[in-house]
Amino acid sequence: MIVDLPDTTVSNISKALVKIREEGGAVALGRVLTLIIATHLGQEEEAIEAANDASREHPMRVIVVSTEEERSTKGEGRLDAQIRVGGDAGASEVIVLRAYGETASDEEGLVTGLLLPDAPVVVWWPGIAPAKASHSPLGRIATRRITDASAQPNPQEALFQLAKTYAPGDTDFAWTRLTLWRAQLAAVLDQPPYEPITSVEVAGAADSPSTLLLAAWLRLQLQVPVQYDLASRAVGSGGIHGVRMERASGTIELEREIPNVARLSQPGQPTHDLSLPRRSLRDCLAEELRRLDPDDLYGEVITKGLGLLETADEGADATA
C-alpha cells in the first residue's frame, strides 16, 4: 500500500502512520532499527529497493530524506511525503520525504519525529556523502554511518578523505565488497605449507577503492610489503582484478579475469575456478546492518593500513 501526502508536515506523517497501523494492522513492533537514506530527488528508488530486500533479514523503518541536488534556501519550502507498507515495502515500512527549498535545510528536524523509540539509527548515503559524516546533521544522531566511496567523483581521493575524518561507527561499502575476497584469501593461507608470505601485489580498476582497502588489509594482517596497481592489468572487468602473494614455495594467484569467476593457482595444486561475484547493494547493506557496533577492523585498516601502501611504480623504482 502506498499513501501520498503532498505538501505536508512531520506531524501529519506521524498521524498517518498511526492511522495506517490501526486500519490495516501494519505495526512497527519488532522493528530492530531505523535506517535513514540520504539521497537526492529522482535517485531514491534503487536505494529503496535494496533496503526493502535487506529488510527481510532486518525488519526496520526506512526513512528516505530526498533533497534537491543543487540546494537553495530561497525557494518556498515544501515537504511531500509518501508512506509505503505491506508488499511495497518488504518487511519494513518506508517513509519517503521529498524536501524542497528551506525545508531541506533541517534534515535532522525532518526525521526526529519519525524515529522508532529506543531503536538504533543507521544512516546511509548511497550517493555523494558529507565531507565528515559523523559531524553531518544526520550523522550526529546515528549509531552507524554508511558511505560509498565508489559513488564519489574521485573514489581514491574519497577513501583518503574517509581516513582523515574516520570516527567509530563509520563504514564504507568499499570495505563491505571485500568480504568474499578476504574470506577466500584467509582460507588459502590456512592450508599447508603454512609458509610466511614475503610480498603481495593487488591489482584492480582505476575507479576501485576496494582495491586499496584490500591491499591495506593485507598489509596490516601479513606485515609484509604490499603494492597496488590500478592501471597496468586491465582485464576487462571492474573492481578488484587479482592478488599475487609470494612465498618460498612459489606464487599464489587469485585472479578474476571474467565477471563473477576467479581462478586460484598455487604451487603443487591444480588450478581452481571459484565463484567470486561482485556484491549487490542489497548484499552490502544487509551485511552492514548485521552489526550495530563500530567496525574496529575497518577503522584500523582505513586509518593505519592505507598509509603503509606503495604503488607498483614506487616498488619498481625502489628495486631499480
PyMOL commands that set and color helices and strands:
alter all, ss='L'
color gray80, all
select helices_A, chain A and resi 10-24+45-55+86-88+101-105+107-112+133-135+139-141+149-151+155-165+173-176+179-189+209-222+281-288+296-308+312-319
alter helices_A, ss='H'
color red, helices_A
select strands_A, chain A and resi 2-5+33-40+60-67+78-84+93-100+121-124+144-147+170-172+199-204+226-229+240-247+250-258+261-265+272-275+310-311
alter strands_A, ss='S'
color yellow, strands_A
deselect
rebuild
show_as cartoon
